[in-house]
Amino acid sequence: GKTGGDYQVHQPGLSVLMLPAYYIDRQITPVEAGSPAHWPNRLRAVNTFFLGLYLLWMVLIFRFVRRLVPHAWPAWLTAVTIGLTLPVAAFPFQFYPEVAGGVLLFAIAGHLLFPVRATPAAAFFIGLLTGYLPWLHVRFSALAAVLLVTGIIKMRRDARRLAGFLSGFAIPAIFLALYAYRL
């Protein structure tokens, strides 16, 4: 650590996602260079970013459940019920990767199970998201592997979509391997 103490190494995926919001906070609340208080006092933009992630997660949950049930009200009830528990269940504003992982999971699963745009470009984007999961935390590697196999099975009859999905997955996976090797 900075003062000789122990430190932990975290996957950089969540840091990359919240970097623009943190940059805004650093610009709004200037920090005195070299001071022990090298963090902004309030992280308003970062907190807004995470609130936005909660809201996006609720929308994705609604869309996913709506595709499973014949009426909209069970999907609304499910999304609102889960959404109201998210700040408690996801350790609010502790900057853990579960919220971003949940958003990616519902986006990926929604596309794999109910593709709205069955194009190679959409498959490439979903492959990128799938490959990005381990960047959030190593524990998401098994989930990424399951989603990768699911994507291969679901797209096996469309070679262009499968190629897009696999190449999208390969990019973050290769960069993660290089990052881990460098560490």
PyMOL commands that place a pseudoatom at each C-alpha (Angstrom):
pseudoatom trace, name=CA, resn=GLY, resi=1, chain=A, elem=C, hetatm=0, pos=[0.000, 0.000, 0.000]
pseudoatom trace, name=CA, resn=LYS, resi=2, chain=A, elem=C, hetatm=0, pos=[0.920, 3.660, -0.080]
pseudoatom trace, name=CA, resn=THR, resi=3, chain=A, elem=C, hetatm=0, pos=[2.067, 3.713, 3.519]
pseudoatom trace, name=CA, resn=GLY, resi=4, chain=A, elem=C, hetatm=0, pos=[3.592, 0.229, 3.561]
pseudoatom trace, name=CA, resn=GLY, resi=5, chain=A, elem=C, hetatm=0, pos=[0.427, -1.621, 4.615]
pseudoatom trace, name=CA, resn=ASP, resi=6, chain=A, elem=C, hetatm=0, pos=[-1.277, -4.557, 2.971]
pseudoatom trace, name=CA, resn=TYR, resi=7, chain=A, elem=C, hetatm=0, pos=[-3.439, -4.074, -0.066]
pseudoatom trace, name=CA, resn=GLN, resi=8, chain=A, elem=C, hetatm=0, pos=[-5.749, -6.076, -2.281]
pseudoatom trace, name=CA, resn=VAL, resi=9, chain=A, elem=C, hetatm=0, pos=[-5.769, -6.388, -6.045]
pseudoatom trace, name=CA, resn=HIS, resi=10, chain=A, elem=C, hetatm=0, pos=[-9.231, -6.050, -7.568]
pseudoatom trace, name=CA, resn=GLN, resi=11, chain=A, elem=C, hetatm=0, pos=[-10.303, -6.657, -11.119]
pseudoatom trace, name=CA, resn=PRO, resi=12, chain=A, elem=C, hetatm=0, pos=[-10.365, -3.319, -12.952]
pseudoatom trace, name=CA, resn=GLY, resi=13, chain=A, elem=C, hetatm=0, pos=[-13.711, -3.852, -14.715]
pseudoatom trace, name=CA, resn=LEU, resi=14, chain=A, elem=C, hetatm=0, pos=[-15.862, -1.852, -12.320]
pseudoatom trace, name=CA, resn=SER, resi=15, chain=A, elem=C, hetatm=0, pos=[-13.241, 0.880, -12.021]
pseudoatom trace, name=CA, resn=VAL, resi=16, chain=A, elem=C, hetatm=0, pos=[-13.262, 1.298, -15.800]
pseudoatom trace, name=CA, resn=LEU, resi=17, chain=A, elem=C, hetatm=0, pos=[-17.068, 1.564, -15.838]
pseudoatom trace, name=CA, resn=MET, resi=18, chain=A, elem=C, hetatm=0, pos=[-17.209, 4.209, -13.121]
pseudoatom trace, name=CA, resn=LEU, resi=19, chain=A, elem=C, hetatm=0, pos=[-14.125, 6.148, -14.266]
pseudoatom trace, name=CA, resn=PRO, resi=20, chain=A, elem=C, hetatm=0, pos=[-16.070, 8.853, -16.154]
pseudoatom trace, name=CA, resn=ALA, resi=21, chain=A, elem=C, hetatm=0, pos=[-18.265, 9.524, -13.102]
pseudoatom trace, name=CA, resn=TYR, resi=22, chain=A, elem=C, hetatm=0, pos=[-15.243, 9.576, -10.801]
pseudoatom trace, name=CA, resn=TYR, resi=23, chain=A, elem=C, hetatm=0, pos=[-13.484, 11.980, -13.161]
pseudoatom trace, name=CA, resn=ILE, resi=24, chain=A, elem=C, hetatm=0, pos=[-16.477, 14.325, -12.900]
pseudoatom trace, name=CA, resn=ASP, resi=25, chain=A, elem=C, hetatm=0, pos=[-16.324, 14.103, -9.097]
pseudoatom trace, name=CA, resn=ARG, resi=26, chain=A, elem=C, hetatm=0, pos=[-12.611, 14.926, -9.153]
pseudoatom trace, name=CA, resn=GLN, resi=27, chain=A, elem=C, hetatm=0, pos=[-13.310, 17.984, -11.300]
pseudoatom trace, name=CA, resn=ILE, resi=28, chain=A, elem=C, hetatm=0, pos=[-16.219, 19.182, -9.145]
pseudoatom trace, name=CA, resn=THR, resi=29, chain=A, elem=C, hetatm=0, pos=[-14.442, 18.627, -5.824]
pseudoatom trace, name=CA, resn=PRO, resi=30, chain=A, elem=C, hetatm=0, pos=[-10.783, 19.510, -6.273]
pseudoatom trace, name=CA, resn=VAL, resi=31, chain=A, elem=C, hetatm=0, pos=[-8.402, 17.616, -4.040]
pseudoatom trace, name=CA, resn=GLU, resi=32, chain=A, elem=C, hetatm=0, pos=[-5.279, 19.155, -2.552]
pseudoatom trace, name=CA, resn=ALA, resi=33, chain=A, elem=C, hetatm=0, pos=[-2.273, 17.449, -4.139]
pseudoatom trace, name=CA, resn=GLY, resi=34, chain=A, elem=C, hetatm=0, pos=[-0.211, 15.363, -1.736]
pseudoatom trace, name=CA, resn=SER, resi=35, chain=A, elem=C, hetatm=0, pos=[-2.718, 15.602, 1.099]
pseudoatom trace, name=CA, resn=PRO, resi=36, chain=A, elem=C, hetatm=0, pos=[-3.732, 12.468, 3.010]
pseudoatom trace, name=CA, resn=ALA, resi=37, chain=A, elem=C, hetatm=0, pos=[-7.313, 13.244, 2.009]
pseudoatom trace, name=CA, resn=HIS, resi=38, chain=A, elem=C, hetatm=0, pos=[-6.685, 12.415, -1.636]
pseudoatom trace, name=CA, resn=TRP, resi=39, chain=A, elem=C, hetatm=0, pos=[-10.300, 11.410, -2.293]
pseudoatom trace, name=CA, resn=PRO, resi=40, chain=A, elem=C, hetatm=0, pos=[-13.172, 13.780, -2.968]
pseudoatom trace, name=CA, resn=ASN, resi=41, chain=A, elem=C, hetatm=0, pos=[-15.392, 14.338, 0.081]
pseudoatom trace, name=CA, resn=ARG, resi=42, chain=A, elem=C, hetatm=0, pos=[-18.554, 13.461, -1.836]
pseudoatom trace, name=CA, resn=LEU, resi=43, chain=A, elem=C, hetatm=0, pos=[-18.862, 11.174, -4.824]
pseudoatom trace, name=CA, resn=ARG, resi=44, chain=A, elem=C, hetatm=0, pos=[-22.097, 12.546, -6.251]
pseudoatom trace, name=CA, resn=ALA, resi=45, chain=A, elem=C, hetatm=0, pos=[-21.457, 11.534, -9.867]
pseudoatom trace, name=CA, resn=VAL, resi=46, chain=A, elem=C, hetatm=0, pos=[-20.308, 8.041, -8.843]
pseudoatom trace, name=CA, resn=ASN, resi=47, chain=A, elem=C, hetatm=0, pos=[-23.396, 7.570, -6.662]
pseudoatom trace, name=CA, resn=THR, resi=48, chain=A, elem=C, hetatm=0, pos=[-25.581, 8.802, -9.532]
pseudoatom trace, name=CA, resn=PHE, resi=49, chain=A, elem=C, hetatm=0, pos=[-23.839, 6.326, -11.837]
pseudoatom trace, name=CA, resn=PHE, resi=50, chain=A, elem=C, hetatm=0, pos=[-24.647, 3.440, -9.472]
pseudoatom trace, name=CA, resn=LEU, resi=51, chain=A, elem=C, hetatm=0, pos=[-28.229, 4.628, -9.058]
pseudoatom trace, name=CA, resn=GLY, resi=52, chain=A, elem=C, hetatm=0, pos=[-28.461, 4.614, -12.851]
pseudoatom trace, name=CA, resn=LEU, resi=53, chain=A, elem=C, hetatm=0, pos=[-27.130, 1.049, -12.880]
pseudoatom trace, name=CA, resn=TYR, resi=54, chain=A, elem=C, hetatm=0, pos=[-29.845, 0.037, -10.391]
pseudoatom trace, name=CA, resn=LEU, resi=55, chain=A, elem=C, hetatm=0, pos=[-32.492, 1.593, -12.641]
pseudoatom trace, name=CA, resn=LEU, resi=56, chain=A, elem=C, hetatm=0, pos=[-31.056, -0.052, -15.750]
pseudoatom trace, name=CA, resn=TRP, resi=57, chain=A, elem=C, hetatm=0, pos=[-31.051, -3.390, -13.937]
pseudoatom trace, name=CA, resn=MET, resi=58, chain=A, elem=C, hetatm=0, pos=[-34.740, -2.937, -13.080]
pseudoatom trace, name=CA, resn=VAL, resi=59, chain=A, elem=C, hetatm=0, pos=[-35.562, -2.192, -16.722]
pseudoatom trace, name=CA, resn=LEU, resi=60, chain=A, elem=C, hetatm=0, pos=[-33.656, -5.271, -17.899]
pseudoatom trace, name=CA, resn=ILE, resi=61, chain=A, elem=C, hetatm=0, pos=[-35.381, -7.443, -15.282]
pseudoatom trace, name=CA, resn=PHE, resi=62, chain=A, elem=C, hetatm=0, pos=[-38.758, -6.121, -16.438]
pseudoatom trace, name=CA, resn=ARG, resi=63, chain=A, elem=C, hetatm=0, pos=[-37.959, -6.805, -20.105]
pseudoatom trace, name=CA, resn=PHE, resi=64, chain=A, elem=C, hetatm=0, pos=[-36.687, -10.302, -19.306]
pseudoatom trace, name=CA, resn=VAL, resi=65, chain=A, elem=C, hetatm=0, pos=[-39.691, -11.291, -17.175]
pseudoatom trace, name=CA, resn=ARG, resi=66, chain=A, elem=C, hetatm=0, pos=[-42.087, -9.658, -19.657]
pseudoatom trace, name=CA, resn=ARG, resi=67, chain=A, elem=C, hetatm=0, pos=[-40.870, -12.078, -22.313]
pseudoatom trace, name=CA, resn=LEU, resi=68, chain=A, elem=C, hetatm=0, pos=[-41.634, -15.000, -19.978]
pseudoatom trace, name=CA, resn=VAL, resi=69, chain=A, elem=C, hetatm=0, pos=[-45.189, -14.101, -18.900]
pseudoatom trace, name=CA, resn=PRO, resi=70, chain=A, elem=C, hetatm=0, pos=[-48.285, -13.232, -20.948]
pseudoatom trace, name=CA, resn=HIS, resi=71, chain=A, elem=C, hetatm=0, pos=[-49.199, -10.036, -19.051]
pseudoatom trace, name=CA, resn=ALA, resi=72, chain=A, elem=C, hetatm=0, pos=[-47.212, -6.946, -18.093]
pseudoatom trace, name=CA, resn=TRP, resi=73, chain=A, elem=C, hetatm=0, pos=[-48.307, -6.670, -14.442]
pseudoatom trace, name=CA, resn=PRO, resi=74, chain=A, elem=C, hetatm=0, pos=[-46.286, -9.683, -13.155]
pseudoatom trace, name=CA, resn=ALA, resi=75, chain=A, elem=C, hetatm=0, pos=[-43.217, -8.267, -14.904]
pseudoatom trace, name=CA, resn=TRP, resi=76, chain=A, elem=C, hetatm=0, pos=[-43.788, -4.829, -13.336]
pseudoatom trace, name=CA, resn=LEU, resi=77, chain=A, elem=C, hetatm=0, pos=[-44.371, -6.385, -9.907]
pseudoatom trace, name=CA, resn=THR, resi=78, chain=A, elem=C, hetatm=0, pos=[-41.214, -8.494, -10.197]
pseudoatom trace, name=CA, resn=ALA, resi=79, chain=A, elem=C, hetatm=0, pos=[-39.058, -5.606, -11.427]
pseudoatom trace, name=CA, resn=VAL, resi=80, chain=A, elem=C, hetatm=0, pos=[-40.299, -3.171, -8.776]
pseudoatom trace, name=CA, resn=THR, resi=81, chain=A, elem=C, hetatm=0, pos=[-40.039, -5.727, -5.954]
pseudoatom trace, name=CA, resn=ILE, resi=82, chain=A, elem=C, hetatm=0, pos=[-36.505, -6.692, -6.905]
pseudoatom trace, name=CA, resn=GLY, resi=83, chain=A, elem=C, hetatm=0, pos=[-35.581, -3.085, -7.631]
pseudoatom trace, name=CA, resn=LEU, resi=84, chain=A, elem=C, hetatm=0, pos=[-36.695, -1.887, -4.225]
pseudoatom trace, name=CA, resn=THR, resi=85, chain=A, elem=C, hetatm=0, pos=[-34.449, -4.457, -2.547]
pseudoatom trace, name=CA, resn=LEU, resi=86, chain=A, elem=C, hetatm=0, pos=[-31.379, -3.725, -4.684]
pseudoatom trace, name=CA, resn=PRO, resi=87, chain=A, elem=C, hetatm=0, pos=[-29.923, -0.934, -2.527]
pseudoatom trace, name=CA, resn=VAL, resi=88, chain=A, elem=C, hetatm=0, pos=[-30.068, -3.256, 0.472]
pseudoatom trace, name=CA, resn=ALA, resi=89, chain=A, elem=C, hetatm=0, pos=[-29.045, -6.465, -1.281]
pseudoatom trace, name=CA, resn=ALA, resi=90, chain=A, elem=C, hetatm=0, pos=[-26.204, -4.982, -3.320]
pseudoatom trace, name=CA, resn=PHE, resi=91, chain=A, elem=C, hetatm=0, pos=[-24.363, -3.151, -0.533]
pseudoatom trace, name=CA, resn=PRO, resi=92, chain=A, elem=C, hetatm=0, pos=[-25.321, 0.358, -1.597]
pseudoatom trace, name=CA, resn=PHE, resi=93, chain=A, elem=C, hetatm=0, pos=[-22.508, 2.510, -2.851]
pseudoatom trace, name=CA, resn=GLN, resi=94, chain=A, elem=C, hetatm=0, pos=[-19.764, 0.133, -1.717]
pseudoatom trace, name=CA, resn=PHE, resi=95, chain=A, elem=C, hetatm=0, pos=[-18.685, -0.164, -5.346]
pseudoatom trace, name=CA, resn=TYR, resi=96, chain=A, elem=C, hetatm=0, pos=[-18.958, -3.928, -5.529]
pseudoatom trace, name=CA, resn=PRO, resi=97, chain=A, elem=C, hetatm=0, pos=[-19.280, -5.518, -8.980]
pseudoatom trace, name=CA, resn=GLU, resi=98, chain=A, elem=C, hetatm=0, pos=[-22.564, -7.367, -8.377]
pseudoatom trace, name=CA, resn=VAL, resi=99, chain=A, elem=C, hetatm=0, pos=[-24.759, -4.590, -9.743]
pseudoatom trace, name=CA, resn=ALA, resi=100, chain=A, elem=C, hetatm=0, pos=[-22.796, -4.287, -12.991]
pseudoatom trace, name=CA, resn=GLY, resi=101, chain=A, elem=C, hetatm=0, pos=[-22.641, -8.093, -13.195]
pseudoatom trace, name=CA, resn=GLY, resi=102, chain=A, elem=C, hetatm=0, pos=[-26.415, -8.319, -12.790]
pseudoatom trace, name=CA, resn=VAL, resi=103, chain=A, elem=C, hetatm=0, pos=[-26.952, -5.737, -15.520]
pseudoatom trace, name=CA, resn=LEU, resi=104, chain=A, elem=C, hetatm=0, pos=[-24.657, -7.669, -17.864]
pseudoatom trace, name=CA, resn=LEU, resi=105, chain=A, elem=C, hetatm=0, pos=[-26.253, -11.013, -16.961]
pseudoatom trace, name=CA, resn=PHE, resi=106, chain=A, elem=C, hetatm=0, pos=[-29.790, -9.853, -17.779]
pseudoatom trace, name=CA, resn=ALA, resi=107, chain=A, elem=C, hetatm=0, pos=[-28.647, -8.101, -20.977]
pseudoatom trace, name=CA, resn=ILE, resi=108, chain=A, elem=C, hetatm=0, pos=[-26.756, -11.186, -22.165]
pseudoatom trace, name=CA, resn=ALA, resi=109, chain=A, elem=C, hetatm=0, pos=[-29.409, -13.722, -21.132]
pseudoatom trace, name=CA, resn=GLY, resi=110, chain=A, elem=C, hetatm=0, pos=[-32.146, -11.582, -22.672]
pseudoatom trace, name=CA, resn=HIS, resi=111, chain=A, elem=C, hetatm=0, pos=[-30.330, -11.536, -25.995]
pseudoatom trace, name=CA, resn=LEU, resi=112, chain=A, elem=C, hetatm=0, pos=[-29.371, -15.211, -25.968]
pseudoatom trace, name=CA, resn=LEU, resi=113, chain=A, elem=C, hetatm=0, pos=[-32.823, -16.467, -25.028]
pseudoatom trace, name=CA, resn=PHE, resi=114, chain=A, elem=C, hetatm=0, pos=[-34.975, -13.834, -26.781]
pseudoatom trace, name=CA, resn=PRO, resi=115, chain=A, elem=C, hetatm=0, pos=[-32.910, -12.166, -29.525]
pseudoatom trace, name=CA, resn=VAL, resi=116, chain=A, elem=C, hetatm=0, pos=[-34.568, -8.989, -30.775]
pseudoatom trace, name=CA, resn=ARG, resi=117, chain=A, elem=C, hetatm=0, pos=[-31.772, -8.235, -33.235]
pseudoatom trace, name=CA, resn=ALA, resi=118, chain=A, elem=C, hetatm=0, pos=[-30.333, -11.487, -34.545]
pseudoatom trace, name=CA, resn=THR, resi=119, chain=A, elem=C, hetatm=0, pos=[-27.443, -9.838, -36.381]
pseudoatom trace, name=CA, resn=PRO, resi=120, chain=A, elem=C, hetatm=0, pos=[-23.700, -10.536, -36.296]
pseudoatom trace, name=CA, resn=ALA, resi=121, chain=A, elem=C, hetatm=0, pos=[-23.115, -7.025, -34.869]
pseudoatom trace, name=CA, resn=ALA, resi=122, chain=A, elem=C, hetatm=0, pos=[-25.531, -7.648, -31.980]
pseudoatom trace, name=CA, resn=ALA, resi=123, chain=A, elem=C, hetatm=0, pos=[-23.925, -11.050, -31.360]
pseudoatom trace, name=CA, resn=PHE, resi=124, chain=A, elem=C, hetatm=0, pos=[-20.482, -9.392, -31.340]
pseudoatom trace, name=CA, resn=PHE, resi=125, chain=A, elem=C, hetatm=0, pos=[-21.661, -6.842, -28.743]
pseudoatom trace, name=CA, resn=ILE, resi=126, chain=A, elem=C, hetatm=0, pos=[-23.189, -9.576, -26.556]
pseudoatom trace, name=CA, resn=GLY, resi=127, chain=A, elem=C, hetatm=0, pos=[-19.918, -11.509, -26.895]
pseudoatom trace, name=CA, resn=LEU, resi=128, chain=A, elem=C, hetatm=0, pos=[-18.030, -8.429, -25.654]
pseudoatom trace, name=CA, resn=LEU, resi=129, chain=A, elem=C, hetatm=0, pos=[-20.346, -8.186, -22.645]
pseudoatom trace, name=CA, resn=THR, resi=130, chain=A, elem=C, hetatm=0, pos=[-19.962, -11.894, -21.916]
pseudoatom trace, name=CA, resn=GLY, resi=131, chain=A, elem=C, hetatm=0, pos=[-16.183, -11.673, -22.094]
pseudoatom trace, name=CA, resn=TYR, resi=132, chain=A, elem=C, hetatm=0, pos=[-16.228, -8.573, -19.879]
pseudoatom trace, name=CA, resn=LEU, resi=133, chain=A, elem=C, hetatm=0, pos=[-17.875, -10.388, -16.930]
pseudoatom trace, name=CA, resn=PRO, resi=134, chain=A, elem=C, hetatm=0, pos=[-14.563, -11.752, -15.526]
pseudoatom trace, name=CA, resn=TRP, resi=135, chain=A, elem=C, hetatm=0, pos=[-13.141, -8.220, -15.694]
pseudoatom trace, name=CA, resn=LEU, resi=136, chain=A, elem=C, hetatm=0, pos=[-15.688, -7.330, -12.994]
pseudoatom trace, name=CA, resn=HIS, resi=137, chain=A, elem=C, hetatm=0, pos=[-14.587, -10.170, -10.708]
pseudoatom trace, name=CA, resn=VAL, resi=138, chain=A, elem=C, hetatm=0, pos=[-12.962, -13.560, -11.086]
pseudoatom trace, name=CA, resn=ARG, resi=139, chain=A, elem=C, hetatm=0, pos=[-16.028, -15.231, -9.572]
pseudoatom trace, name=CA, resn=PHE, resi=140, chain=A, elem=C, hetatm=0, pos=[-17.963, -14.269, -12.724]
pseudoatom trace, name=CA, resn=SER, resi=141, chain=A, elem=C, hetatm=0, pos=[-15.679, -16.478, -14.848]
pseudoatom trace, name=CA, resn=ALA, resi=142, chain=A, elem=C, hetatm=0, pos=[-17.894, -19.553, -14.407]
pseudoatom trace, name=CA, resn=LEU, resi=143, chain=A, elem=C, hetatm=0, pos=[-20.958, -17.502, -15.334]
pseudoatom trace, name=CA, resn=ALA, resi=144, chain=A, elem=C, hetatm=0, pos=[-19.153, -16.227, -18.435]
pseudoatom trace, name=CA, resn=ALA, resi=145, chain=A, elem=C, hetatm=0, pos=[-18.267, -19.819, -19.366]
pseudoatom trace, name=CA, resn=VAL, resi=146, chain=A, elem=C, hetatm=0, pos=[-21.901, -20.930, -19.003]
pseudoatom trace, name=CA, resn=LEU, resi=147, chain=A, elem=C, hetatm=0, pos=[-23.091, -17.983, -21.097]
pseudoatom trace, name=CA, resn=LEU, resi=148, chain=A, elem=C, hetatm=0, pos=[-20.395, -18.714, -23.687]
pseudoatom trace, name=CA, resn=VAL, resi=149, chain=A, elem=C, hetatm=0, pos=[-21.558, -22.326, -24.035]
pseudoatom trace, name=CA, resn=THR, resi=150, chain=A, elem=C, hetatm=0, pos=[-25.192, -21.164, -24.164]
pseudoatom trace, name=CA, resn=GLY, resi=151, chain=A, elem=C, hetatm=0, pos=[-24.327, -18.675, -26.894]
pseudoatom trace, name=CA, resn=ILE, resi=152, chain=A, elem=C, hetatm=0, pos=[-22.525, -21.355, -28.907]
pseudoatom trace, name=CA, resn=ILE, resi=153, chain=A, elem=C, hetatm=0, pos=[-25.502, -23.699, -28.613]
pseudoatom trace, name=CA, resn=LYS, resi=154, chain=A, elem=C, hetatm=0, pos=[-28.065, -20.993, -29.459]
pseudoatom trace, name=CA, resn=MET, resi=155, chain=A, elem=C, hetatm=0, pos=[-26.126, -19.617, -32.450]
pseudoatom trace, name=CA, resn=ARG, resi=156, chain=A, elem=C, hetatm=0, pos=[-24.670, -22.843, -33.846]
pseudoatom trace, name=CA, resn=ARG, resi=157, chain=A, elem=C, hetatm=0, pos=[-26.883, -22.714, -36.952]
pseudoatom trace, name=CA, resn=ASP, resi=158, chain=A, elem=C, hetatm=0, pos=[-25.893, -19.162, -37.894]
pseudoatom trace, name=CA, resn=ALA, resi=159, chain=A, elem=C, hetatm=0, pos=[-22.154, -19.113, -38.621]
pseudoatom trace, name=CA, resn=ARG, resi=160, chain=A, elem=C, hetatm=0, pos=[-21.911, -15.317, -38.966]
pseudoatom trace, name=CA, resn=ARG, resi=161, chain=A, elem=C, hetatm=0, pos=[-23.620, -14.624, -35.647]
pseudoatom trace, name=CA, resn=LEU, resi=162, chain=A, elem=C, hetatm=0, pos=[-21.551, -17.330, -33.938]
pseudoatom trace, name=CA, resn=ALA, resi=163, chain=A, elem=C, hetatm=0, pos=[-18.341, -15.867, -35.360]
pseudoatom trace, name=CA, resn=GLY, resi=164, chain=A, elem=C, hetatm=0, pos=[-19.378, -12.409, -34.151]
pseudoatom trace, name=CA, resn=PHE, resi=165, chain=A, elem=C, hetatm=0, pos=[-20.219, -13.721, -30.684]
pseudoatom trace, name=CA, resn=LEU, resi=166, chain=A, elem=C, hetatm=0, pos=[-16.970, -15.688, -30.344]
pseudoatom trace, name=CA, resn=SER, resi=167, chain=A, elem=C, hetatm=0, pos=[-14.794, -12.853, -31.619]
pseudoatom trace, name=CA, resn=GLY, resi=168, chain=A, elem=C, hetatm=0, pos=[-16.555, -10.415, -29.285]
pseudoatom trace, name=CA, resn=PHE, resi=169, chain=A, elem=C, hetatm=0, pos=[-15.954, -12.784, -26.382]
pseudoatom trace, name=CA, resn=ALA, resi=170, chain=A, elem=C, hetatm=0, pos=[-12.305, -13.328, -27.357]
pseudoatom trace, name=CA, resn=ILE, resi=171, chain=A, elem=C, hetatm=0, pos=[-11.313, -9.655, -27.192]
pseudoatom trace, name=CA, resn=PRO, resi=172, chain=A, elem=C, hetatm=0, pos=[-11.873, -9.034, -23.462]
pseudoatom trace, name=CA, resn=ALA, resi=173, chain=A, elem=C, hetatm=0, pos=[-10.816, -12.610, -22.636]
pseudoatom trace, name=CA, resn=ILE, resi=174, chain=A, elem=C, hetatm=0, pos=[-7.444, -12.165, -24.349]
pseudoatom trace, name=CA, resn=PHE, resi=175, chain=A, elem=C, hetatm=0, pos=[-6.889, -8.776, -22.745]
pseudoatom trace, name=CA, resn=LEU, resi=176, chain=A, elem=C, hetatm=0, pos=[-7.789, -10.226, -19.331]
pseudoatom trace, name=CA, resn=ALA, resi=177, chain=A, elem=C, hetatm=0, pos=[-5.213, -12.971, -19.820]
pseudoatom trace, name=CA, resn=LEU, resi=178, chain=A, elem=C, hetatm=0, pos=[-2.588, -10.366, -20.760]
pseudoatom trace, name=CA, resn=TYR, resi=179, chain=A, elem=C, hetatm=0, pos=[-3.559, -8.235, -17.754]
pseudoatom trace, name=CA, resn=ALA, resi=180, chain=A, elem=C, hetatm=0, pos=[-3.314, -11.215, -15.374]
pseudoatom trace, name=CA, resn=TYR, resi=181, chain=A, elem=C, hetatm=0, pos=[0.013, -12.219, -16.906]
pseudoatom trace, name=CA, resn=ARG, resi=182, chain=A, elem=C, hetatm=0, pos=[1.363, -8.697, -16.397]
pseudoatom trace, name=CA, resn=LEU, resi=183, chain=A, elem=C, hetatm=0, pos=[0.307, -8.733, -12.728]
for i in range(1, 183): cmd.bond("trace and resi %d" % i, "trace and resi %d" % (i + 1))
show_as sticks, trace
zoom trace
